[in-house]
């Protein structure tokens, strides 16, 4: 998956490689039971720092374990992200990756299921996502509002989900869409 920077509480930590031993990067322990599912989100080429900050807040609220920031997606090193996230960047671990496709291929080798949120002929309604759950780890991909999820990432996805729309528009704002999907996954 290439060299990756993993940050928590704005402290630089390197992701384990063959040269470095593995380290547990889980968020601070809480009195809650460990869920049967572990969710992470991959943000690929999200342009808006405010959307990224909002997704951090929602990811924290819905118990997501990690956020992968890829491509041009701004990191919490940008003030607009931290201003919108209101500290959630300190409670949800995150890492930056230049190449999302390479990252996803590596995550799949580690046993993660890859689910994408995208309008697609192959897609299923997000309302069906909870029926597919068993024990495991899922990374949900959210992509650019303008161009959508990268087709190479869609090719790697185990499942593709869309949010049913009733109006004339075909999609929600990416932060809103993530929150809707995160809620559906937690049902």
Backbone as a ProteinNet text record, in pm:
[ID]
protein_1_A
[PRIMARY]
XXXXXXXXXXXXXXXXXXXXXXXXXXXXXXXXXXXXXXXXXXXXXXXXXXXXXXXXXXXXXXXXXXXXXXXXXXXXXXXXXXXXXXXXXXXXXXXXXXXXXXXXXXXXXXXXXXXXXXXXXXXXXXXXXXXXXXXXXXXXXXXXXXXXXXXXXXXXXXXXXXXXXXXXXXXXXXXXXXXXXXXXXXX
[TERTIARY]
80.8	0	86.2	215.9	303.3	320.9	417.4	440	325.7	277.2	159	185.3	132.1	137.5	5.7	12	-107.6	-102.2	-208.4	-207.8	-322.9	-295	-395.5	-349.2	-435.9	-401.5	-286.1	-284.3	-185.4	-41.8	-19.5	113.8	151.1	267	306.8	350.2	287.4	318.7	322.4	418.2	422.9	351.3	274.1	203	305.5	274.6	372	408.9	535	583.6	668.2	733	819.3	932.9	976.4	1086.9	1043.6	915.2	865.3	763.7	766.5	667.9	528.5	428.9	289.4	257.5	175.4	131.2	-20.6	-86.2	-231.4	-269.9	-343.9	-382.9	-529.6	-587.9	-729.3	-749.7	-867.7	-896.9	-895.6	-898.2	-895.7	-1001.9	-966.9	-1065.6	-1185	-1300.5	-1420.9	-1489.4	-1582.3	-1648.7	-1742.9	-1765	-1855.9	-1795.6	-1884	-1839.6	-1786.6	-1687.9	-1636.9	-1743.8	-1781.5	-1886.1	-1837.7	-1934.8	-1901.4	-1846.2	-1878.7	-1836.2	-1740.4	-1643.1	-1555.5	-1569.2	-1604.4	-1621.9	-1512.5	-1470.7	-1380	-1437.1	-1393.7	-1437.6	-1315.1	-1322.9	-1218	-1275.3	-1213.2	-1255.8	-1158.5	-1207.2	-1120.7	-1149.7	-1051.6	-1058.3	-1178.2	-1203.8	-1305.7	-1239.1	-1291.9	-1228.1	-1253.7	-1369.9	-1410.4	-1360.8	-1283	-1235.4	-1353.1	-1457.3	-1573.6	-1647.3	-1658.1	-1720	-1636.5	-1505.2	-1417.6	-1435.6	-1438	-1458.8	-1592.4	-1695.5	-1827.6	-1828.3	-1758.1	-1749.3	-1675.2	-1571.5	-1504.5	-1604.2	-1687.1	-1785.2	-1883.5	-1933.7	-2027.9	-1960.8	-1838.3	-1766	-1749.8	-1718.2	-1707.7	-1843.8	-1946.9	-2080.5	-2133.7	-2096.6	-2144.6	-2044.4	-1937	-1844.2	-1748.6	-1718.7	-1621.7	-1481.8	-1403.3	-1272.9	-1162.6	-1175.9	-1065.2	-1116.7	-1044.5	-1073.4	-948.2	-960.2	-851.9	-876.5	-784	-793.4	-702.8	-758.8	-682.1	-687.2	-582.6	-577.2	-567.4	-659	-656.7	-736.9	-789.2	-870	-786.9	-836.9	-762.1	-758.1	-650.9	-631.7	-660.5	-667.1	-686.6	-571.1	-469.3	-365.3	-418.4	-533.7	-597.7	-699	-692.1	-776.4	-925.8	-968.6	-1111.6	-1163.6	-1078.8	-1119.4	-1140.7	-1043	-1053.6	-1162.9	-1185	-1290.8	-1427.2	-1447.5	-1575.7	-1586.9	-1476.1	-1480.7	-1497.5	-1468.6	-1484.7	-1417.3	-1297.3	-1221.1	-1235.8	-1323.9	-1342	-1215.5	-1128.2	-1002.2	-912	-942.6	-866.6	-925.9	-1049.7	-1112.7	-1128	-1107.1	-1111.4	-973.5	-908.9	-778.4	-793.7	-688	-693	-553.5	-551.1	-423.4	-442.3	-334.4	-336.6	-266.7	-325.2	-270.1	-283.3	-176.6	-180.6	-262.5	-246	-306.5	-414.7	-540.5	-652.2	-664.5	-636.4	-649.6	-548.3	-426.7	-323	-361.4	-414.3	-459.4	-569	-669.7	-782.6	-736.3	-646.2	-594.2	-525.8	-451.8	-386.8	-487	-589.4	-692	-766.9	-793.5	-860.6	-774.6	-642.9	-552.8	-555.5	-581.9	-590	-726.6	-819.8	-949.8	-1062.9	-1037.8	-1142.3	-1237.4	-1366.6	-1464.8	-1467.6	-1478.2	-1480.5	-1619.8	-1684.6	-1816.7	-1806.8	-1866.8	-1863.3	-2002.4	-2006.2	-2130.5	-2132.3	-2214.6	-2212.2	-2339.9	-2390.4	-2502	-2447.4	-2503.3	-2450.3	-2557.6	-2550.1	-2642	-2621.5	-2499.4	-2467.4	-2504.2	-2543.9	-2566.4	-2694.9	-2692	-2807.7	-2844.2	-2968.2	-3010.5	-2935.1	-2894	-2821.4	-2906.8	-3037.4	-3125.8	-3102.4	-3037	-3007.5	-2873.4	-2794.9	-2659.6	-2658.1	-2748.5	-2745.8	-2775.1	-2848.4	-2877.8	-2754.2	-2652.7	-2531.3	-2426.5	-2451.4	-2349.8	-2339.7	-2218.3	-2185.3	-2069.9	-1989.6	-1875.3	-1768	-1704.1	-1595.9	-1567	-1486.1	-1440.8	-1482.7	-1537.4	-1584.8	-1526.7	-1475.7	-1435.6	-1539.9	-1602.4	-1700.1	-1629.3	-1636.7	-1572.4	-1674	-1634.3	-1711.4	-1618.9	-1669.6	-1585.4	-1627	-1564.1	-1586.7	-1732.9	-1786.8	-1924.9	-1940.5	-1833.8	-1840.5	-1821.7	-1718.9	-1685.3	-1725	-1765.5	-1804.3	-1683.7	-1710.5	-1604.6	-1526.3	-1396.6	-1306.7	-1349.2	-1364.3	-1403.6	-1310.8	-1182.3	-1091.1	-1126.5	-1170.4	-1213.4	-1343.4	-1433.5	-1559.1	-1531.3	-1431.1	-1393.8	-1343.1	-1283.6	-1231.5	-1338.9	-1449.7	-1553.6	-1624.2	-1646.8	-1723.9	-1873.8	-1914.2	-2054.1	-2057.5	-2160.5	-2184	-2325.3	-2337.3	-2466	-2498	-2626.8	-2672.4	-2778.9	-2802.3	-2907.6	-3027.6	-3143.2	-3260.9	-3298.4	-3322.5	-3356.7	-3500.6	-3573.5	-3711.3	-3730.3	-3632.2	-3643.1	-3579.1	-3552.8	-3491.9	-3341.5	-3275.2	-3130.1	-3097.4	-2980	-2940.8	-2849	-2806	-2717.3	-2727.3	-2686.1	-2675.3	-2533.9	-2516.6	-2384.2	-2307.7	-2176.8	-2099	-2102.9	-2098.4	-2102.9	-2239.9	-2346.6	-2481.2	-2496.2	-2447.8	-2457.1	-2384.1	-2264.2	-2190.5	-2271.2	-2329.9	-2406.7	-2526.9	-2594.9	-2709.1	-2661.6	-2553.2	-2499.6	-2450.2	-2382.2	-2330.9	-2446.7	-2554.3	-2672.3	-2728.9	-2740.5	-2794.4	-2706.4	-2576.6	-2485.6	-2495	-2532	-2540	-2674	-2766.4	-2898.8	-2889.9
-117.6	0	125.4	112.8	228.1	287.9	378.1	442.4	538.1	533.6	607.6	680.3	802	873.3	850.5	809	789.2	890.1	969.1	1075.4	1061.4	1087.6	1095.3	1203.9	1293.9	1406.8	1487	1497	1576.6	1535	1410.8	1359.7	1264.5	1282.9	1201.4	1063.2	961.7	822.2	752.7	665.2	593.8	461.5	429.8	303.7	190.9	75.6	-33.8	-80.1	-111.8	-170.6	-290.4	-351	-466	-425.6	-299.5	-251.1	-210.4	-179.7	-128.9	-226.6	-249.3	-339.3	-279.4	-365.9	-323	-253.1	-151.1	-77.3	-68.8	-77	-66	80.8	117.5	255.2	280.1	199.4	216.1	344.2	405.7	523	487.4	587.5	565.5	464.6	375.5	276.3	343.9	284.3	336	220.2	249.8	142.1	58.8	98.3	24.7	-110.1	-206.7	-335.3	-313.3	-391.1	-384.1	-439	-362.2	-408.2	-524.8	-598.5	-708.4	-654.9	-531.3	-467.2	-354.8	-336.7	-220.8	-147.1	-20.7	60.2	164.8	187.1	296.2	362.3	484.7	552.9	598.9	588.6	635.9	753.6	869.2	988.6	1010.6	994.3	1005.3	1134	1221.6	1346.7	1433.9	1444.8	1537.4	1674.9	1772.1	1903.6	1992.2	1984.7	2079.1	2039.5	2128.5	2105.8	2102.4	2180.7	2182.6	2048.6	1989.9	1857.3	1754	1761.8	1666.7	1681.3	1805.1	1826.9	1772.8	1792.6	1741.6	1589	1527.5	1380.9	1330.4	1401.8	1363.4	1361.2	1464.4	1469.7	1355	1326.9	1215.8	1081.6	1064.9	938.9	912.9	1016.3	1002.3	964.7	1034.6	1009.8	870.5	814.8	681.7	571.2	603.4	501.6	446.5	521.5	474.6	475.8	374.6	358.4	439.9	466.6	529.9	602.8	707.8	779.9	780	728.8	732.2	852	946.3	1065.4	1044.3	1050.2	1014.4	1124.5	1125.3	1218.7	1361.9	1447.3	1589.5	1621.2	1520.9	1542.9	1613.6	1726.7	1797.7	1718.5	1738.1	1670.5	1768.4	1719.5	1810.2	1908.6	1904.4	2007.2	2139	2135	2253	2306.5	2435.1	2494.3	2475.8	2484	2469	2330.5	2228.5	2093	2090.1	2139	2133.2	2225.2	2336.7	2428.4	2361.5	2282.9	2215.7	2086.6	2017.5	1889	1905	2024.2	2053.2	1950.1	1909.1	1816.9	1670.6	1637.3	1495.7	1437.1	1521.4	1470.8	1414.5	1446.9	1392.6	1262.7	1230.8	1109.4	998.8	1030.2	928.7	928.2	812.4	806.8	832.6	886.5	914.9	900	878.6	870.4	925.3	976	1028.3	929.6	908.9	819	886.7	893.3	957.1	874.1	742	652.6	566	601.4	528.7	386	366.1	231.5	136.6	182.1	100.7	69.3	168.9	149.1	43.8	54.8	-38.5	-180.9	-197	-331.6	-390.1	-307.9	-353.8	-386.9	-305.1	-331.3	-460.9	-486.8	-611.5	-732.3	-721.9	-831.4	-855.9	-749.4	-762.1	-811.9	-833.2	-888	-786.7	-661.2	-560.7	-577.2	-558.5	-551	-406.3	-387.3	-253	-227.2	-125.6	-84.6	58.4	87.5	222.3	283.8	413.9	489.5	567.1	519.5	577.7	541.5	633.9	606.8	513.9	393.7	295.8	193.6	144.5	38.2	-88.2	-110.5	-227.7	-207.2	-84	-48.4	-104.9	-116.7	-157.6	-40.2	-32.7	71	56.3	167.9	165.4	100.7	96.8	33.3	-117.3	-174.1	-317.5	-351	-250.7	-274.4	-351.3	-319.7	-387	-536.2	-577.4	-719.4	-797.9	-729.9	-797.5	-814.4	-755.9	-756.8	-892.7	-929.2	-1038.3	-980.9	-1059.6	-1003.6	-963.2	-849.7	-811.7	-664	-627.8	-490.9	-439.6	-317.6	-258	-118.1	-89.8	46.1	96.5	209.8	273.4	384.5	382.9	484.3	591.9	717.9	832.4	912.1	952.8	1021.3	1163.7	1221.7	1359.5	1382.3	1497.6	1530.9	1555	1598.4	1631	1507.6	1428.4	1314.3	1179	1174.7	1048.3	966.4	843.1	751.4	708.1	708.8	667.9	529.8	513.4	383.1	268.3	295.1	188.8	144.1	236.6	199.7	120.5	160.2	84.9	-58.2	-76.7	-211.8	-297.3	-234.6	-306.7	-330.1	-258.1	-264.3	-399.6	-449.1	-572.3	-544.7	-425.2	-383.4	-235.5	-196.2	-56.3	-22.9	87.9	129.7	271.1	297.2	433	471.3	599.4	650.4	683.6	621.8	650.9	799.3	860.3	1002.7	1015.4	1113.5	1134	1263.8	1352.1	1479.4	1471.2	1585	1590.9	1568.7	1605.2	1587.3	1439.2	1402.6	1261.1	1226	1326.8	1295.8	1402.3	1364.2	1456.4	1512.8	1618.3	1666.2	1548.7	1538.7	1422.4	1403.3	1509.7	1496	1444.3	1494.5	1447.8	1300.9	1266.4	1128.7	1032.9	1072.4	986.5	965	1071	1058.6	966.2	977.4	888.8	743.6	720.7	584.4	530.5	614.1	570.1	530.1	606.4	571.5	436.8	418	291.8	174.2	192.4	83	46.3	139.2	114.5	60.5	39	-14.6	-162.6
0	0	0	-0.1	-3	134.9	145.8	274.2	302.5	422.9	460.7	590.9	600.5	727.4	798	923.8	1003.7	1116.6	1130.1	1229	1325.7	1450.7	1555.1	1648.8	1681.7	1767.1	1709.3	1577.1	1504.8	1533.1	1569.3	1596.4	1483.7	1420.9	1307.4	1353.8	1295.5	1323.6	1188.8	1167.6	1041.1	1052	945.9	938	933.9	991.6	992.6	851.2	832.7	708.4	746.9	650.2	680.7	773.9	764.9	847.1	987.3	1002.8	1130.7	1188.2	1319.1	1379.8	1376.5	1386.3	1386.9	1519	1509.7	1627.3	1621.4	1736	1740.1	1728.1	1623.7	1600	1633.5	1718.8	1751.5	1831.6	1817.7	1899.3	2047.6	2131.5	2276.2	2316.9	2410.6	2453.5	2519.6	2501.2	2565.1	2635.9	2723.7	2796.2	2710.1	2585.9	2498.3	2457.7	2430.1	2375	2235.1	2194.6	2058.1	1964	1861.7	1770.3	1684.6	1630.8	1540.4	1409.6	1379.8	1256.5	1286.5	1201.2	1208.5	1075.7	1082.2	962.2	950.5	826.6	792.6	668	640.9	520	443.6	312.5	223.3	144.7	157.7	84.8	-29.4	-151.6	-268.9	-344.7	-346.8	-423.5	-386.9	-257.6	-207.8	-202.4	-272.4	-281.6	-160.8	-102.5	1	140.1	200.2	336.8	434.6	407.9	496.2	490.2	372.5	363.1	438.1	425.1	495.2	646.3	696.3	839.3	886.6	806.3	839.7	842.1	749.3	746.9	869.9	914.2	1039.1	1154.7	1165.1	1274	1265.9	1145.8	1129.1	1154	1106.7	1128.4	1278	1353	1498.1	1556.8	1516.8	1569.4	1540.5	1425.5	1387.8	1420.4	1490.7	1539.4	1436.2	1331.5	1233.1	1296	1265.8	1329.2	1262.3	1131.8	1060.4	937.1	898.1	774.6	688.7	566.5	468.2	377.7	376.5	292.6	172.5	51.7	-67.9	-173.7	-257.5	-369.4	-322.3	-371.1	-336.7	-210.7	-144	-24.5	82.7	134.8	238.8	369.5	443.8	572.2	685.8	809.3	922.8	945.9	864.2	869.9	813.8	747.7	690.2	792.3	822.7	926.1	899.7	775.2	745.4	783.2	773.6	814.3	965.5	1040.3	1187.1	1240.1	1172.1	1215.2	1204.3	1099.4	1078.5	1159.5	1178.8	1249.5	1400.2	1451.9	1595	1685.4	1649.8	1732.9	1697.8	1605.2	1568.8	1507	1452.4	1396.3	1505.9	1631.4	1743.4	1797.3	1759.6	1811.6	1708.3	1582.1	1476.1	1410.8	1407	1342.8	1193.8	1134	991.3	932.3	801.7	731	590.8	534.3	398.3	305.2	186.4	85.1	-50	-123.4	-254.9	-353.6	-350.7	-449.5	-385.3	-405.8	-345.7	-398.5	-526.3	-584.5	-520	-505.5	-441.8	-297.3	-227.5	-89.5	-83.1	-168	-166.1	-195.1	-289.8	-319.1	-196	-124.1	-1.5	108.2	123.6	224.7	194.9	67.3	29.8	67.2	47.3	85.1	235.7	311.9	457.7	504	410.9	445.6	458.3	428.1	434.7	316.5	340.8	233.8	186.7	57.6	-0.1	-55.2	0.6	-44.1	-94	-207.3	-264	-260.5	-241.7	-243.7	-374.5	-469.4	-604.3	-679.1	-757.5	-848.4	-957.4	-969.2	-1064.2	-1100.5	-1224.1	-1266.9	-1183.4	-1136.2	-1054.3	-908	-872.5	-733.6	-674	-542.5	-464.1	-374.1	-334.7	-241.7	-110.4	-52.6	75.4	184.3	165.3	263.1	271.3	170.1	169.6	234.2	268.6	319.4	450.2	541.1	671.4	658.3	554.6	534	490.8	438.9	391.5	499.8	615.7	720.2	788	815.2	905.7	987.1	1049.8	1121.6	1021.5	1044.8	956.3	953	856.1	839.9	702.7	700.5	576.3	561.7	442.3	405.7	307.5	340.1	253.3	177	45	-38.3	-74.9	-55	-102.7	-193.7	-308.7	-406.5	-432.9	-530	-570.6	-607.4	-566.5	-601.3	-751	-816.6	-958.9	-1045.4	-1016.9	-1103.4	-1045.5	-919.5	-858	-814.1	-776.4	-734.3	-858.3	-847.7	-955.7	-1008.3	-1140.2	-1196.1	-1155	-1137.8	-1092.5	-951.4	-866.5	-731.7	-737.5	-826.2	-841.9	-887.2	-972.1	-1016.7	-901.1	-800.6	-684	-577.4	-586.7	-483.1	-480.6	-360.1	-342.1	-355.5	-316	-326.2	-363.7	-437.7	-471.3	-425.2	-350.9	-298.7	-344.8	-359.4	-390.4	-288	-278	-190.9	-279.4	-255.6	-337.9	-328.2	-442.4	-449.6	-497.2	-445.9	-488	-566.2	-560.2	-631.6	-769.1	-825.9	-958.3	-956.4	-847.7	-837.5	-823.5	-868.5	-866.6	-750.8	-672.7	-560.7	-452.5	-332	-220	-214.8	-136.5	-100.9	-38.2	-62.2	-18.8	132.9	210.2	355.9	400.1	337.7	368	326.8	208.3	159.4	252.6	297.1	389.9	517.8	571.1	695.3	678.8	567	539.7	531.7	459.8	445.4	579.6	657.8	788	879.7	875.8	955.2	910.1	778.7	725.1	764	764.5	798.9	945.5	1030.1	1173.1	1219.3	1127.7	1164.4	1191.4
[MASK]
+++++++++++++++++++++++++++++++++++++++++++++++++++++++++++++++++++++++++++++++++++++++++++++++++++++++++++++++++++++++++++++++++++++++++++++++++++++++++++++++++++++++++++++++++++++++++++

